[in-house]
Amino acid sequence: MSKINPMWTAHNNLHNEGGEGYNPHEQYITESGEPTWSKLMDRQHKVERIMDGTSIDDPRYAELAAELATLKAAIKLDMEG
């Protein structure tokens, strides 16, 4: 059985009290977290909500539309690969 480094334990105990979220030490971070496409979808939905409240005459609308197209392409590529 491997021994856990006490510094890692201390880091977790220090940063994970108070309920503001889980902040694991880098040692505990694995690749099995939330997939990138899921995080990108969250951003996509946020951009779509902003676009819903933005006039198409607003110069920012074109920037949002470009970002949305980029996000959709990135999501598609990440889900395929």
JOKA-V472831 format. One record per helix or strand of 3 or more residues. SS is the DSSP state (hx for helix, st for strand). FROM is the first residue (numbers start at 1). TO is the last residue. Records with the same first field share a line. If there is no record, write none. Layout:
SS=FROM-TO, FROM-TO
//
This chain:
hx=6-15, 26-28, 36-52, 59-80
//
